[in-house]
Amino acid sequence: MAAMRRKEPIEVTDLGVQHQVVQQGAGRQPTANDRVTFDITMWEDKIHGGIKTVECHGVTCAVSDGLLCDWQREAVLLMSAGEVRHLTVPPEVQEWVLRDKRMGYAEMRLVAIHGED
């Protein structure tokens, strides 16, 4: 029988976003001056649900870029390379992702940290 993977606890950030690490990363966390590459998928109904709203792979930008909204930047700064997190984003911090203000669900993978610009 396969070994059971320990389920990581759900943490709530200052912005009220629920984070659960589903795959540990390695190495350091990025700083606001670093460039990063990440993948993100979002759903309106649940993680890996049927109503996908966003799916972006290989996005590279500076952590401080306006490309990232506040809750995405917060998540990236908490992660290390290779880490995957499931996020539950409350309506009050949703920005451009959903057509209307409701709970959003995301899976975010920090692919790489490239260092400062």
N, CA, C and O atoms as a GROMACS GRO file, in nm:
protein
  468
    1MET      N    1   0.085  -0.118   0.000
    1MET     CA    2   0.000   0.000   0.000
    1MET      C    3   0.089   0.124   0.000
    1MET      O    4   0.190   0.128   0.071
    2ALA      N    5   0.053   0.224  -0.079
    2ALA     CA    6   0.131   0.348  -0.089
    2ALA      C    7   0.123   0.427   0.041
    2ALA      O    8   0.022   0.426   0.110
    3ALA      N    9   0.232   0.495   0.071
    3ALA     CA   10   0.236   0.579   0.192
    3ALA      C   11   0.145   0.700   0.173
    3ALA      O   12   0.140   0.758   0.065
    4MET      N   13   0.075   0.737   0.277
    4MET     CA   14  -0.012   0.854   0.273
    4MET      C   15   0.073   0.980   0.284
    4MET      O   16   0.161   0.989   0.370
    5ARG      N   17   0.046   1.077   0.198
    5ARG     CA   18   0.115   1.205   0.206
    5ARG      C   19   0.053   1.288   0.316
    5ARG      O   20  -0.070   1.298   0.326
    6ARG      N   21   0.137   1.348   0.398
    6ARG     CA   22   0.088   1.433   0.505
    6ARG      C   23   0.023   1.558   0.444
    6ARG      O   24   0.083   1.625   0.360
    7LYS      N   25  -0.098   1.587   0.487
    7LYS     CA   26  -0.168   1.705   0.437
    7LYS      C   27  -0.120   1.828   0.514
    7LYS      O   28  -0.123   1.831   0.637
    8GLU      N   29  -0.076   1.927   0.440
    8GLU     CA   30  -0.027   2.051   0.501
    8GLU      C   31  -0.145   2.132   0.553
    8GLU      O   32  -0.254   2.128   0.496
    9PRO      N   33  -0.124   2.206   0.662
    9PRO     CA   34  -0.232   2.290   0.716
    9PRO      C   35  -0.263   2.408   0.623
    9PRO      O   36  -0.179   2.450   0.544
   10ILE      N   37  -0.383   2.458   0.635
   10ILE     CA   38  -0.423   2.578   0.560
   10ILE      C   39  -0.384   2.699   0.644
   10ILE      O   40  -0.417   2.708   0.762
   11GLU      N   41  -0.314   2.792   0.581
   11GLU     CA   42  -0.273   2.916   0.648
   11GLU      C   43  -0.348   3.032   0.584
   11GLU      O   44  -0.376   3.030   0.464
   12VAL      N   45  -0.381   3.132   0.664
   12VAL     CA   46  -0.449   3.252   0.613
   12VAL      C   47  -0.351   3.368   0.621
   12VAL      O   48  -0.294   3.395   0.726
   13THR      N   49  -0.333   3.438   0.509
   13THR     CA   50  -0.237   3.548   0.501
   13THR      C   51  -0.301   3.679   0.547
   13THR      O   52  -0.420   3.684   0.579
   14ASP      N   53  -0.219   3.784   0.550
   14ASP     CA   54  -0.268   3.916   0.591
   14ASP      C   55  -0.381   3.967   0.501
   14ASP      O   56  -0.468   4.041   0.548
   15LEU      N   57  -0.381   3.928   0.374
   15LEU     CA   58  -0.487   3.970   0.282
   15LEU      C   59  -0.613   3.884   0.295
   15LEU      O   60  -0.714   3.912   0.230
   16GLY      N   61  -0.607   3.780   0.377
   16GLY     CA   62  -0.723   3.693   0.395
   16GLY      C   63  -0.730   3.577   0.298
   16GLY      O   64  -0.832   3.508   0.290
   17VAL      N   65  -0.622   3.554   0.222
   17VAL     CA   66  -0.617   3.444   0.127
   17VAL      C   67  -0.574   3.317   0.200
   17VAL      O   68  -0.478   3.318   0.277
   18GLN      N   69  -0.647   3.208   0.177
   18GLN     CA   70  -0.611   3.079   0.235
   18GLN      C   71  -0.509   3.011   0.146
   18GLN      O   72  -0.530   2.998   0.025
   19HIS      N   73  -0.398   2.967   0.205
   19HIS     CA   74  -0.290   2.899   0.132
   19HIS      C   75  -0.275   2.758   0.186
   19HIS      O   76  -0.279   2.736   0.307
   20GLN      N   77  -0.257   2.661   0.097
   20GLN     CA   78  -0.220   2.527   0.138
   20GLN      C   79  -0.110   2.479   0.045
   20GLN      O   80  -0.129   2.472  -0.077
   21VAL      N   81   0.005   2.445   0.102
   21VAL     CA   82   0.117   2.393   0.024
   21VAL      C   83   0.083   2.249  -0.014
   21VAL      O   84   0.055   2.166   0.072
   22VAL      N   85   0.086   2.220  -0.145
   22VAL     CA   86   0.059   2.084  -0.190
   22VAL      C   87   0.184   2.017  -0.244
   22VAL      O   88   0.187   1.895  -0.262
   23GLN      N   89   0.288   2.096  -0.270
   23GLN     CA   90   0.420   2.042  -0.307
   23GLN      C   91   0.525   2.138  -0.255
   23GLN      O   92   0.524   2.257  -0.288
   24GLN      N   93   0.614   2.087  -0.173
   24GLN     CA   94   0.721   2.170  -0.117
   24GLN      C   95   0.819   2.211  -0.226
   24GLN      O   96   0.846   2.135  -0.319
   25GLY      N   97   0.872   2.332  -0.214
   25GLY     CA   98   0.977   2.378  -0.304
   25GLY      C   99   1.112   2.362  -0.238
   25GLY      O  100   1.124   2.301  -0.132
   26ALA      N  101   1.213   2.418  -0.301
   26ALA     CA  102   1.349   2.411  -0.247
   26ALA      C  103   1.418   2.545  -0.266
   26ALA      O  104   1.388   2.618  -0.360
   27GLY      N  105   1.509   2.576  -0.175
   27GLY     CA  106   1.586   2.699  -0.188
   27GLY      C  107   1.518   2.817  -0.123
   27GLY      O  108   1.428   2.803  -0.040
   28ARG      N  109   1.565   2.934  -0.164
   28ARG     CA  110   1.520   3.058  -0.101
   28ARG      C  111   1.387   3.106  -0.158
   28ARG      O  112   1.340   3.058  -0.261
   29GLN      N  113   1.329   3.200  -0.087
   29GLN     CA  114   1.211   3.269  -0.135
   29GLN      C  115   1.256   3.392  -0.213
   29GLN      O  116   1.361   3.449  -0.183
   30PRO      N  117   1.178   3.436  -0.313
   30PRO     CA  118   1.216   3.555  -0.388
   30PRO      C  119   1.200   3.682  -0.305
   30PRO      O  120   1.128   3.684  -0.205
   31THR      N  121   1.266   3.787  -0.349
   31THR     CA  122   1.248   3.920  -0.292
   31THR      C  123   1.170   4.004  -0.393
   31THR      O  124   1.148   3.961  -0.506
   32ALA      N  125   1.129   4.121  -0.353
   32ALA     CA  126   1.054   4.210  -0.442
   32ALA      C  127   1.137   4.252  -0.564
   32ALA      O  128   1.080   4.290  -0.666
   33ASN      N  129   1.270   4.244  -0.555
   33ASN     CA  130   1.358   4.284  -0.666
   33ASN      C  131   1.387   4.171  -0.764
   33ASN      O  132   1.445   4.195  -0.870
   34ASP      N  133   1.347   4.048  -0.731
   34ASP     CA  134   1.375   3.933  -0.818
   34ASP      C  135   1.276   3.925  -0.933
   34ASP      O  136   1.166   3.979  -0.928
   35ARG      N  137   1.319   3.855  -1.038
   35ARG     CA  138   1.229   3.812  -1.145
   35ARG      C  139   1.194   3.667  -1.117
   35ARG      O  140   1.277   3.590  -1.070
   36VAL      N  141   1.071   3.630  -1.146
   36VAL     CA  142   1.025   3.493  -1.122
   36VAL      C  143   0.949   3.441  -1.244
   36VAL      O  144   0.900   3.519  -1.326
   37THR      N  145   0.943   3.310  -1.254
   37THR     CA  146   0.857   3.244  -1.353
   37THR      C  147   0.758   3.159  -1.276
   37THR      O  148   0.795   3.086  -1.185
   38PHE      N  149   0.630   3.170  -1.313
   38PHE     CA  150   0.527   3.094  -1.241
   38PHE      C  151   0.417   3.048  -1.337
   38PHE      O  152   0.401   3.101  -1.447
   39ASP      N  153   0.342   2.948  -1.291
   39ASP     CA  154   0.221   2.901  -1.358
   39ASP      C  155   0.105   2.930  -1.265
   39ASP      O  156   0.119   2.920  -1.143
   40ILE      N  157  -0.009   2.966  -1.321
   40ILE     CA  158  -0.128   2.986  -1.238
   40ILE      C  159  -0.251   2.941  -1.315
   40ILE      O  160  -0.266   2.969  -1.434
   41THR      N  161  -0.338   2.871  -1.246
   41THR     CA  162  -0.468   2.831  -1.299
   41THR      C  163  -0.572   2.873  -1.196
   41THR      O  164  -0.553   2.854  -1.076
   42MET      N  165  -0.684   2.930  -1.245
   42MET     CA  166  -0.791   2.974  -1.154
   42MET      C  167  -0.924   2.915  -1.198
   42MET      O  168  -0.951   2.895  -1.317
   43TRP      N  169  -1.006   2.887  -1.097
   43TRP     CA  170  -1.140   2.836  -1.119
   43TRP      C  171  -1.238   2.920  -1.038
   43TRP      O  172  -1.203   2.978  -0.936
   44GLU      N  173  -1.364   2.925  -1.085
   44GLU     CA  174  -1.469   2.995  -1.011
   44GLU      C  175  -1.537   2.904  -0.910
   44GLU      O  176  -1.594   2.953  -0.813
   45ASP      N  177  -1.532   2.772  -0.932
   45ASP     CA  178  -1.612   2.682  -0.848
   45ASP      C  179  -1.531   2.609  -0.740
   45ASP      O  180  -1.578   2.598  -0.627
   46LYS      N  181  -1.412   2.559  -0.772
   46LYS     CA  182  -1.326   2.490  -0.675
   46LYS      C  183  -1.194   2.458  -0.744
   46LYS      O  184  -1.183   2.469  -0.866
   47ILE      N  185  -1.094   2.417  -0.665
   47ILE     CA  186  -0.966   2.376  -0.722
   47ILE      C  187  -0.991   2.257  -0.814
   47ILE      O  188  -1.059   2.162  -0.776
   48HIS      N  189  -0.936   2.263  -0.934
   48HIS     CA  190  -0.955   2.160  -1.037
   48HIS      C  191  -1.103   2.139  -1.069
   48HIS      O  192  -1.147   2.028  -1.100
   49GLY      N  193  -1.180   2.249  -1.060
   49GLY     CA  194  -1.323   2.243  -1.086
   49GLY      C  195  -1.354   2.251  -1.235
   49GLY      O  196  -1.265   2.237  -1.320
   50GLY      N  197  -1.480   2.273  -1.265
   50GLY     CA  198  -1.525   2.274  -1.403
   50GLY      C  199  -1.529   2.411  -1.468
   50GLY      O  200  -1.541   2.421  -1.590
   51ILE      N  201  -1.519   2.518  -1.388
   51ILE     CA  202  -1.530   2.653  -1.444
   51ILE      C  203  -1.394   2.723  -1.433
   51ILE      O  204  -1.368   2.799  -1.340
   52LYS      N  205  -1.308   2.694  -1.532
   52LYS     CA  206  -1.173   2.752  -1.535
   52LYS      C  207  -1.181   2.892  -1.594
   52LYS      O  208  -1.243   2.912  -1.699
   53THR      N  209  -1.118   2.989  -1.528
   53THR     CA  210  -1.122   3.127  -1.576
   53THR      C  211  -0.988   3.175  -1.629
   53THR      O  212  -0.983   3.260  -1.718
   54VAL      N  213  -0.880   3.120  -1.577
   54VAL     CA  214  -0.745   3.164  -1.616
   54VAL      C  215  -0.654   3.042  -1.616
   54VAL      O  216  -0.660   2.959  -1.525
   55GLU      N  217  -0.569   3.032  -1.719
   55GLU     CA  218  -0.463   2.931  -1.718
   55GLU      C  219  -0.343   2.990  -1.790
   55GLU      O  220  -0.346   3.009  -1.912
   56CYS      N  221  -0.239   3.020  -1.714
   56CYS     CA  222  -0.118   3.082  -1.770
   56CYS      C  223   0.002   3.000  -1.725
   56CYS      O  224   0.016   2.967  -1.608
   57HIS      N  225   0.089   2.967  -1.820
   57HIS     CA  226   0.209   2.890  -1.790
   57HIS      C  227   0.332   2.969  -1.835
   57HIS      O  228   0.331   3.034  -1.939
   58GLY      N  229   0.437   2.962  -1.754
   58GLY     CA  230   0.564   3.024  -1.791
   58GLY      C  231   0.563   3.175  -1.788
   58GLY      O  232   0.638   3.238  -1.863
   59VAL      N  233   0.481   3.234  -1.704
   59VAL     CA  234   0.477   3.380  -1.691
   59VAL      C  235   0.604   3.424  -1.619
   59VAL      O  236   0.635   3.376  -1.510
   60THR      N  237   0.679   3.517  -1.680
   60THR     CA  238   0.802   3.569  -1.619
   60THR      C  239   0.787   3.720  -1.602
   60THR      O  240   0.754   3.792  -1.696
   61CYS      N  241   0.812   3.766  -1.479
   61CYS     CA  242   0.803   3.909  -1.450
   61CYS      C  243   0.880   3.938  -1.322
   61CYS      O  244   0.919   3.847  -1.249
   62ALA      N  245   0.901   4.066  -1.296
   62ALA     CA  246   0.957   4.106  -1.167
   62ALA      C  247   0.847   4.095  -1.063
   62ALA      O  248   0.730   4.123  -1.092
   63VAL      N  249   0.883   4.055  -0.943
   63VAL     CA  250   0.784   4.044  -0.835
   63VAL      C  251   0.715   4.179  -0.814
   63VAL      O  252   0.597   4.183  -0.780
   64SER      N  253   0.788   4.288  -0.833
   64SER     CA  254   0.732   4.421  -0.810
   64SER      C  255   0.650   4.474  -0.929
   64SER      O  256   0.592   4.582  -0.919
   65ASP      N  257   0.644   4.399  -1.040
   65ASP     CA  258   0.568   4.442  -1.158
   65ASP      C  259   0.420   4.460  -1.128
   65ASP      O  260   0.365   4.396  -1.039
   66GLY      N  261   0.357   4.549  -1.203
   66GLY     CA  262   0.213   4.566  -1.194
   66GLY      C  263   0.136   4.449  -1.253
   66GLY      O  264   0.014   4.442  -1.238
   67LEU      N  265   0.206   4.357  -1.320
   67LEU     CA  266   0.141   4.239  -1.375
   67LEU      C  267   0.076   4.154  -1.265
   67LEU      O  268  -0.029   4.094  -1.286
   68LEU      N  269   0.140   4.149  -1.149
   68LEU     CA  270   0.088   4.072  -1.037
   68LEU      C  271  -0.007   4.157  -0.953
   68LEU      O  272   0.026   4.271  -0.920
   69CYS      N  273  -0.122   4.103  -0.919
   69CYS     CA  274  -0.207   4.174  -0.824
   69CYS      C  275  -0.157   4.143  -0.683
   69CYS      O  276  -0.071   4.057  -0.665
   70ASP      N  277  -0.209   4.213  -0.584
   70ASP     CA  278  -0.155   4.203  -0.447
   70ASP      C  279  -0.152   4.062  -0.394
   70ASP      O  280  -0.051   4.021  -0.335
   71TRP      N  281  -0.260   3.984  -0.412
   71TRP     CA  282  -0.263   3.850  -0.354
   71TRP      C  283  -0.168   3.756  -0.426
   71TRP      O  284  -0.116   3.663  -0.365
   72GLN      N  285  -0.145   3.778  -0.557
   72GLN     CA  286  -0.048   3.695  -0.630
   72GLN      C  287   0.094   3.727  -0.584
   72GLN      O  288   0.175   3.637  -0.563
   73ARG      N  289   0.124   3.856  -0.568
   73ARG     CA  290   0.256   3.898  -0.519
   73ARG      C  291   0.282   3.840  -0.380
   73ARG      O  292   0.390   3.788  -0.352
   74GLU      N  293   0.181   3.850  -0.293
   74GLU     CA  294   0.192   3.795  -0.158
   74GLU      C  295   0.225   3.646  -0.164
   74GLU      O  296   0.313   3.599  -0.090
   75ALA      N  297   0.157   3.571  -0.250
   75ALA     CA  298   0.182   3.427  -0.262
   75ALA      C  299   0.323   3.398  -0.312
   75ALA      O  300   0.393   3.315  -0.254
   76VAL      N  301   0.365   3.468  -0.417
   76VAL     CA  302   0.499   3.445  -0.474
   76VAL      C  303   0.607   3.470  -0.369
   76VAL      O  304   0.704   3.394  -0.360
   77LEU      N  305   0.592   3.574  -0.289
   77LEU     CA  306   0.694   3.607  -0.188
   77LEU      C  307   0.701   3.503  -0.076
   77LEU      O  308   0.801   3.497  -0.004
   78LEU      N  309   0.598   3.422  -0.060
   78LEU     CA  310   0.597   3.318   0.043
   78LEU      C  311   0.651   3.183  -0.007
   78LEU      O  312   0.674   3.092   0.072
   79MET      N  313   0.669   3.171  -0.139
   79MET     CA  314   0.702   3.042  -0.199
   79MET      C  315   0.852   3.028  -0.228
   79MET      O  316   0.925   3.127  -0.231
   80SER      N  317   0.895   2.904  -0.248
   80SER     CA  318   1.030   2.878  -0.299
   80SER      C  319   1.015   2.803  -0.432
   80SER      O  320   0.908   2.750  -0.462
   81ALA      N  321   1.123   2.798  -0.511
   81ALA     CA  322   1.116   2.739  -0.645
   81ALA      C  323   1.068   2.594  -0.638
   81ALA      O  324   1.114   2.515  -0.556
   82GLY      N  325   0.973   2.562  -0.725
   82GLY     CA  326   0.916   2.428  -0.731
   82GLY      C  327   0.793   2.410  -0.644
   82GLY      O  328   0.726   2.307  -0.653
   83GLU      N  329   0.764   2.506  -0.559
   83GLU     CA  330   0.651   2.494  -0.467
   83GLU      C  331   0.518   2.514  -0.540
   83GLU      O  332   0.507   2.595  -0.632
   84VAL      N  333   0.419   2.437  -0.499
   84VAL     CA  334   0.283   2.449  -0.552
   84VAL      C  335   0.190   2.476  -0.434
   84VAL      O  336   0.198   2.408  -0.331
   85ARG      N  337   0.103   2.574  -0.451
   85ARG     CA  338   0.005   2.609  -0.348
   85ARG      C  339  -0.134   2.614  -0.406
   85ARG      O  340  -0.154   2.653  -0.521
   86HIS      N  341  -0.230   2.573  -0.325
   86HIS     CA  342  -0.372   2.595  -0.355
   86HIS      C  343  -0.415   2.717  -0.275
   86HIS      O  344  -0.388   2.726  -0.155
   87LEU      N  345  -0.482   2.809  -0.342
   87LEU     CA  346  -0.523   2.936  -0.281
   87LEU      C  347  -0.674   2.952  -0.292
   87LEU      O  348  -0.734   2.922  -0.396
   88THR      N  349  -0.734   3.000  -0.186
   88THR     CA  350  -0.874   3.040  -0.189
   88THR      C  351  -0.875   3.191  -0.165
   88THR      O  352  -0.837   3.239  -0.059
   89VAL      N  353  -0.921   3.263  -0.268
   89VAL     CA  354  -0.911   3.410  -0.269
   89VAL      C  355  -1.048   3.471  -0.242
   89VAL      O  356  -1.140   3.452  -0.320
   90PRO      N  357  -1.062   3.544  -0.130
   90PRO     CA  358  -1.192   3.602  -0.098
   90PRO      C  359  -1.232   3.711  -0.198
   90PRO      O  360  -1.146   3.775  -0.258
   91PRO      N  361  -1.362   3.733  -0.215
   91PRO     CA  362  -1.411   3.830  -0.314
   91PRO      C  363  -1.354   3.970  -0.296
   91PRO      O  364  -1.330   4.039  -0.395
   92GLU      N  365  -1.332   4.012  -0.173
   92GLU     CA  366  -1.285   4.150  -0.151
   92GLU      C  367  -1.142   4.175  -0.199
   92GLU      O  368  -1.102   4.290  -0.212
   93VAL      N  369  -1.064   4.069  -0.226
   93VAL     CA  370  -0.929   4.092  -0.277
   93VAL      C  371  -0.915   4.050  -0.423
   93VAL      O  372  -0.807   4.064  -0.481
   94GLN      N  373  -1.021   3.996  -0.483
   94GLN     CA  374  -1.018   3.966  -0.626
   94GLN      C  375  -1.001   4.097  -0.701
   94GLN      O  376  -1.057   4.199  -0.662
   95GLU      N  377  -0.923   4.095  -0.806
   95GLU     CA  378  -0.906   4.217  -0.885
   95GLU      C  379  -0.959   4.196  -1.026
   95GLU      O  380  -1.076   4.227  -1.052
   96TRP      N  381  -0.879   4.146  -1.115
   96TRP     CA  382  -0.919   4.134  -1.254
   96TRP      C  383  -0.957   3.993  -1.294
   96TRP      O  384  -1.000   3.972  -1.407
   97VAL      N  385  -0.942   3.898  -1.206
   97VAL     CA  386  -0.947   3.758  -1.246
   97VAL      C  387  -1.088   3.708  -1.279
   97VAL      O  388  -1.107   3.640  -1.380
   98LEU      N  389  -1.185   3.740  -1.198
   98LEU     CA  390  -1.320   3.690  -1.220
   98LEU      C  391  -1.410   3.799  -1.276
   98LEU      O  392  -1.389   3.918  -1.252
   99ARG      N  393  -1.510   3.756  -1.348
   99ARG     CA  394  -1.605   3.851  -1.409
   99ARG      C  395  -1.685   3.927  -1.304
   99ARG      O  396  -1.723   4.042  -1.324
  100ASP      N  397  -1.709   3.862  -1.192
  100ASP     CA  398  -1.781   3.930  -1.084
  100ASP      C  399  -1.711   3.896  -0.952
  100ASP      O  400  -1.621   3.812  -0.947
  101LYS      N  401  -1.753   3.962  -0.848
  101LYS     CA  402  -1.685   3.946  -0.719
  101LYS      C  403  -1.740   3.825  -0.645
  101LYS      O  404  -1.845   3.832  -0.581
  102ARG      N  405  -1.670   3.714  -0.654
  102ARG     CA  406  -1.702   3.596  -0.575
  102ARG      C  407  -1.572   3.526  -0.539
  102ARG      O  408  -1.466   3.563  -0.588
  103MET      N  409  -1.581   3.425  -0.456
  103MET     CA  410  -1.463   3.352  -0.413
  103MET      C  411  -1.392   3.295  -0.536
  103MET      O  412  -1.457   3.247  -0.628
  104GLY      N  413  -1.260   3.300  -0.537
  104GLY     CA  414  -1.181   3.243  -0.645
  104GLY      C  415  -1.088   3.135  -0.591
  104GLY      O  416  -1.046   3.140  -0.476
  105TYR      N  417  -1.057   3.040  -0.674
  105TYR     CA  418  -0.972   2.928  -0.635
  105TYR      C  419  -0.858   2.919  -0.735
  105TYR      O  420  -0.880   2.925  -0.856
  106ALA      N  421  -0.735   2.904  -0.684
  106ALA     CA  422  -0.618   2.905  -0.772
  106ALA      C  423  -0.519   2.798  -0.732
  106ALA      O  424  -0.509   2.758  -0.616
  107GLU      N  425  -0.445   2.751  -0.832
  107GLU     CA  426  -0.327   2.669  -0.808
  107GLU      C  427  -0.211   2.747  -0.867
  107GLU      O  428  -0.213   2.782  -0.985
  108MET      N  429  -0.110   2.772  -0.786
  108MET     CA  430   0.005   2.852  -0.828
  108MET      C  431   0.132   2.770  -0.806
  108MET      O  432   0.152   2.713  -0.699
  109ARG      N  433   0.218   2.766  -0.910
  109ARG     CA  434   0.346   2.696  -0.903
  109ARG      C  435   0.456   2.798  -0.931
  109ARG      O  436   0.455   2.865  -1.034
  110LEU      N  437   0.551   2.810  -0.839
  110LEU     CA  438   0.667   2.896  -0.862
  110LEU      C  439   0.771   2.811  -0.934
  110LEU      O  440   0.834   2.724  -0.873
  111VAL      N  441   0.790   2.836  -1.061
  111VAL     CA  442   0.878   2.755  -1.145
  111VAL      C  443   1.024   2.788  -1.119
  111VAL      O  444   1.106   2.698  -1.104
  112ALA      N  445   1.057   2.919  -1.114
  112ALA     CA  446   1.198   2.958  -1.099
  112ALA      C  447   1.209   3.099  -1.043
  112ALA      O  448   1.119   3.182  -1.058
  113ILE      N  449   1.322   3.123  -0.977
  113ILE     CA  450   1.360   3.257  -0.930
  113ILE      C  451   1.484   3.295  -1.008
  113ILE      O  452   1.583   3.221  -1.006
  114HIS      N  453   1.481   3.409  -1.076
  114HIS     CA  454   1.590   3.447  -1.166
  114HIS      C  455   1.685   3.550  -1.107
  114HIS      O  456   1.786   3.582  -1.170
  115GLY      N  457   1.657   3.602  -0.992
  115GLY     CA  458   1.743   3.705  -0.934
  115GLY      C  459   1.697   3.843  -0.976
  115GLY      O  460   1.599   3.858  -1.048
  116GLU      N  461   1.770   3.942  -0.930
  116GLU     CA  462   1.732   4.082  -0.955
  116GLU      C  463   1.745   4.118  -1.101
  116GLU      O  464   1.823   4.059  -1.176
  117ASP      N  465   1.664   4.219  -1.142
  117ASP     CA  466   1.670   4.273  -1.280
  117ASP      C  467   1.808   4.324  -1.312
  117ASP      O  468   1.831   4.373  -1.422
   0.00000   0.00000   0.00000
